[in-house]
Amino acid sequence: MRFYDAATGDPLLSSQERAQAEAQRADAEAQRADAEAQRADAEARRAGVEARRADVEAQRALAEMEARVNAEAVIVSLRSELEAIRRRDRE
């Protein structure tokens, strides 16, 4: 024997059926939460990789800048020496 909701025509669930339906909804929600946690973990790992990549790039840029500054200092020193040599040769 089965009872139905007079307004909707939907079958009325027994307490056991309601408990099973609620357990299924809870399981589905737990699975969705687990999937979301996994997505969040993956995104955090990707962000960490990107941050490390950015740090490496920043260190490379800094090393290039330091090398450029050192090269410019050498050029200034060599120009100064060249000018001193030219002055001596003129005398």
Buried (B, 14 or more C-beta within 10 A) or exposed (E): EEEEEEEEEEEEBEEEEEEEEEEEEEEEEEEEEEEEEEEEEEEEEEEEEEEEEEEEEEEEEEEEEEEEEEEEEEEEEEEEEEEEEEEEEEE
